[in-house]
Amino acid sequence: MHRLNRVLRGWTAYFRFGVSHATFRYLRHFVWQRVIKWLRRKFRRSTWKELRRRYCGGRWWPVTDEVRLFDPARVKTVRYLYRGMKIPSPWPSTS
């Protein structure tokens, strides 16, 4: 989970500028499904209830004693401000 957290943090830090909140919510859902699917494949004999108790702390989001799975949906997005006429023109002014 440490490596997955690093990748998720880096990806969301790069894409947080812009309109990406819906994408982060989708990413949260996708990551949760993949981690749970991996846990169910790894521990085939354990029931869903046991897996939730052991690897999610009795809740729904995967967490262990030392690490918690990064939640991309909690990243605040920052929009670029409209700069209008403040954007410098590469062409010389003719006026």
Backbone as JSON, one array per atom type, in Angstrom:
{
  "sequence": "MHRLNRVLRGWTAYFRFGVSHATFRYLRHFVWQRVIKWLRRKFRRSTWKELRRRYCGGRWWPVTDEVRLFDPARVKTVRYLYRGMKIPSPWPSTS",
  "N": [[0.81, -1.19, 0.0], [2.09, 1.16, 0.49], [3.55, 1.86, -1.82], [1.46, 2.15, -3.66], [0.07, 4.29, -2.49], [1.98, 6.34, -2.82], [1.99, 6.63, -5.61], [-0.69, 7.37, -6.1], [-0.85, 9.79, -4.64], [1.02, 11.38, -6.01], [-0.09, 11.44, -8.6], [-2.59, 12.69, -8.15], [-1.69, 15.12, -7.13], [-0.48, 16.23, -9.34], [-2.63, 16.5, -11.16], [-4.48, 18.07, -9.85], [-4.97, 20.69, -10.42], [-7.38, 22.18, -12.11], [-10.39, 20.91, -13.61], [-11.09, 18.3, -12.06], [-12.35, 16.84, -10.1], [-14.48, 14.97, -10.34], [-13.14, 12.95, -11.67], [-11.31, 12.2, -9.72], [-13.06, 11.11, -7.85], [-13.99, 8.92, -9.31], [-11.56, 7.55, -9.54], [-11.11, 6.93, -6.87], [-13.16, 5.07, -6.39], [-12.41, 3.07, -8.24], [-9.83, 2.31, -7.31], [-10.48, 1.36, -4.76], [-12.1, -0.86, -5.44], [-10.19, -2.48, -6.78], [-8.27, -2.99, -4.78], [-9.78, -4.35, -2.83], [-10.6, -6.53, -4.36], [-8.1, -7.7, -4.79], [-7.44, -8.39, -2.14], [-9.46, -10.27, -1.62], [-8.78, -12.24, -3.45], [-6.26, -12.94, -2.52], [-6.71, -13.92, 0.08], [-8.51, -16.33, 0.03], [-10.03, -18.05, 1.63], [-11.06, -16.53, 3.64], [-13.89, -14.77, 4.86], [-15.98, -12.08, 3.64], [-16.69, -10.45, 5.76], [-14.68, -10.99, 7.67], [-12.45, -10.03, 6.27], [-13.06, -7.3, 6.07], [-13.04, -6.59, 8.78], [-10.39, -7.19, 9.49], [-8.7, -5.83, 7.58], [-9.82, -3.37, 7.01], [-10.42, -2.12, 9.3], [-12.95, -2.6, 10.34], [-14.55, -0.92, 8.99], [-15.14, 0.56, 5.77], [-13.03, 1.5, 4.22], [-9.76, 0.58, 3.22], [-7.31, 0.06, 5.68], [-4.41, -0.2, 7.71], [-2.35, -0.93, 10.61], [-0.1, 0.73, 10.32], [-0.43, 2.18, 7.94], [-2.7, 3.95, 5.83], [-4.92, 3.63, 3.14], [-4.62, 5.91, 0.54], [-6.98, 8.43, -0.14], [-8.21, 9.55, -3.03], [-10.43, 11.18, -3.56], [-10.6, 13.07, -1.61], [-8.89, 15.09, -2.18], [-8.43, 18.48, -2.69], [-9.45, 20.37, -5.4], [-7.93, 22.84, -7.44], [-8.71, 25.61, -9.26], [-7.58, 27.16, -12.25], [-7.17, 30.62, -12.3], [-9.1, 33.03, -14.08], [-7.44, 35.0, -16.27], [-7.73, 36.79, -18.3], [-7.11, 39.81, -19.83], [-4.6, 40.01, -18.8], [-2.88, 38.14, -19.71], [0.14, 37.86, -21.33], [0.84, 38.96, -24.62], [2.41, 37.42, -27.39], [2.91, 38.89, -29.64], [3.86, 42.05, -30.99], [2.41, 45.14, -29.87], [0.2, 47.07, -31.86], [-1.05, 49.42, -31.53]],
  "CA": [[0.0, 0.0, 0.0], [2.95, 2.33, 0.49], [3.83, 2.24, -3.22], [0.21, 2.62, -4.26], [-0.19, 5.63, -1.95], [2.89, 7.29, -3.47], [1.52, 6.85, -6.98], [-1.94, 8.12, -6.03], [-0.56, 11.16, -4.2], [1.69, 12.09, -7.1], [-1.04, 11.63, -9.7], [-3.57, 13.7, -7.79], [-1.01, 16.41, -6.99], [-0.25, 16.75, -10.69], [-3.87, 16.81, -11.86], [-5.46, 18.77, -9.02], [-5.25, 21.99, -11.02], [-8.33, 22.01, -13.19], [-11.68, 20.32, -13.28], [-10.77, 16.88, -11.96], [-12.97, 16.25, -8.9], [-15.22, 13.77, -10.74], [-12.14, 11.93, -11.99], [-10.78, 11.71, -8.45], [-14.08, 10.24, -7.27], [-13.94, 7.67, -10.06], [-10.32, 6.89, -9.16], [-11.34, 6.38, -5.53], [-13.98, 3.87, -6.56], [-11.61, 2.08, -8.95], [-8.77, 1.81, -6.42], [-11.12, 0.55, -3.71], [-12.48, -2.15, -6.03], [-9.02, -3.29, -7.08], [-7.63, -3.44, -3.53], [-10.65, -5.36, -2.24], [-10.5, -7.72, -5.22], [-6.81, -8.31, -4.51], [-7.53, -9.03, -0.83], [-10.31, -11.47, -1.71], [-8.02, -13.26, -4.17], [-5.14, -13.37, -1.7], [-7.23, -14.67, 1.22], [-9.72, -16.96, -0.52], [-10.83, -18.74, 2.65], [-11.66, -15.55, 4.55], [-15.16, -14.2, 4.42], [-15.96, -10.63, 3.46], [-16.76, -9.86, 7.1], [-13.35, -11.1, 8.26], [-11.56, -9.13, 5.55], [-13.36, -5.93, 6.49], [-12.6, -6.41, 10.16], [-8.93, -7.25, 9.56], [-7.96, -4.91, 6.71], [-10.5, -2.08, 6.89], [-10.72, -1.62, 10.63], [-14.39, -2.72, 10.58], [-15.25, 0.04, 8.14], [-15.1, 0.21, 4.36], [-11.81, 1.94, 3.54], [-8.62, -0.21, 3.68], [-6.39, 0.69, 6.61], [-3.69, -1.12, 8.6], [-1.82, -0.22, 11.77], [0.89, 1.76, 9.98], [-0.73, 2.93, 6.73], [-4.09, 4.04, 5.38], [-4.98, 3.82, 1.7], [-4.86, 7.31, 0.19], [-8.3, 8.66, -0.73], [-8.08, 10.63, -4.01], [-11.6, 12.04, -3.59], [-10.45, 14.13, -0.6], [-7.97, 16.11, -2.67], [-9.11, 19.7, -3.11], [-9.0, 20.83, -6.71], [-7.68, 24.27, -7.55], [-8.96, 26.03, -10.65], [-6.78, 28.29, -12.72], [-7.94, 31.85, -12.32], [-9.23, 33.67, -15.37], [-6.52, 36.13, -16.29], [-8.22, 37.74, -19.3], [-6.16, 40.68, -20.53], [-3.3, 39.95, -18.14], [-2.03, 37.18, -20.39], [0.96, 38.62, -22.25], [0.74, 38.57, -26.03], [3.74, 37.27, -27.98], [3.04, 39.8, -30.78], [3.96, 43.45, -30.56], [1.18, 45.93, -29.92], [0.19, 47.99, -33.01], [-1.84, 50.62, -31.22]],
  "C": [[0.86, 1.26, 0.0], [3.22, 2.8, -0.94], [2.59, 2.76, -3.91], [-0.14, 4.02, -3.77], [0.7, 6.68, -2.61], [2.42, 7.63, -4.87], [0.24, 7.7, -6.97], [-1.71, 9.57, -5.62], [0.08, 11.98, -5.31], [0.73, 12.4, -8.24], [-2.05, 12.71, -9.36], [-2.93, 15.08, -7.59], [-0.79, 17.05, -8.36], [-1.54, 17.24, -11.34], [-4.87, 17.6, -11.02], [-5.79, 20.16, -9.53], [-6.16, 21.77, -12.21], [-9.61, 21.38, -12.68], [-11.48, 18.8, -13.23], [-11.41, 16.2, -10.75], [-13.73, 14.97, -9.24], [-14.27, 12.63, -11.07], [-11.54, 11.35, -10.72], [-11.78, 10.8, -7.76], [-14.11, 8.89, -7.98], [-12.7, 6.87, -9.68], [-10.44, 6.25, -7.79], [-12.11, 5.06, -5.62], [-13.17, 2.75, -7.21], [-10.55, 1.47, -8.05], [-9.36, 0.94, -5.33], [-11.49, -0.82, -4.25], [-11.28, -3.04, -6.25], [-8.35, -3.81, -5.8], [-8.48, -4.53, -2.88], [-10.61, -6.66, -3.05], [-9.19, -8.46, -4.96], [-6.83, -9.04, -3.16], [-8.36, -10.31, -0.89], [-9.62, -12.6, -2.44], [-6.9, -13.81, -3.3], [-5.59, -14.26, -0.54], [-8.55, -15.3, 0.83], [-10.62, -17.58, 0.55], [-11.51, -17.78, 3.61], [-12.97, -15.03, 3.98], [-15.0, -12.68, 4.28], [-15.96, -9.91, 4.81], [-15.4, -9.89, 7.79], [-12.37, -10.15, 7.59], [-11.79, -7.68, 5.95], [-12.85, -5.65, 7.89], [-11.07, -6.32, 10.23], [-8.23, -6.14, 8.79], [-8.63, -3.55, 6.51], [-10.86, -1.51, 8.25], [-12.21, -1.68, 10.96], [-15.21, -1.76, 9.76], [-15.12, -0.38, 6.69], [-13.79, 0.56, 3.68], [-10.61, 1.18, 4.09], [-7.63, 0.59, 4.52], [-5.7, -0.4, 7.42], [-3.16, -0.3, 9.76], [-0.9, 0.93, 11.38], [0.52, 2.62, 8.77], [-2.22, 2.87, 6.41], [-4.07, 4.29, 3.89], [-5.38, 5.26, 1.41], [-6.2, 7.44, -0.53], [-8.21, 9.83, -1.72], [-9.26, 11.6, -4.01], [-11.5, 13.17, -2.56], [-9.5, 15.24, -1.02], [-8.79, 17.3, -3.16], [-8.56, 20.13, -4.46], [-8.88, 22.35, -6.7], [-7.87, 24.64, -9.01], [-8.0, 27.15, -11.0], [-7.67, 29.52, -12.76], [-7.99, 32.41, -13.74], [-8.37, 34.92, -15.37], [-6.89, 37.15, -17.36], [-7.14, 38.5, -20.01], [-4.77, 40.67, -19.89], [-2.35, 38.97, -18.81], [-1.19, 37.95, -21.41], [0.87, 38.07, -23.67], [2.16, 38.44, -26.6], [3.95, 38.24, -29.15], [3.13, 41.23, -30.29], [2.64, 44.21, -30.74], [1.28, 46.94, -31.05], [-0.56, 49.27, -32.69], [-1.03, 51.75, -30.71]]
}
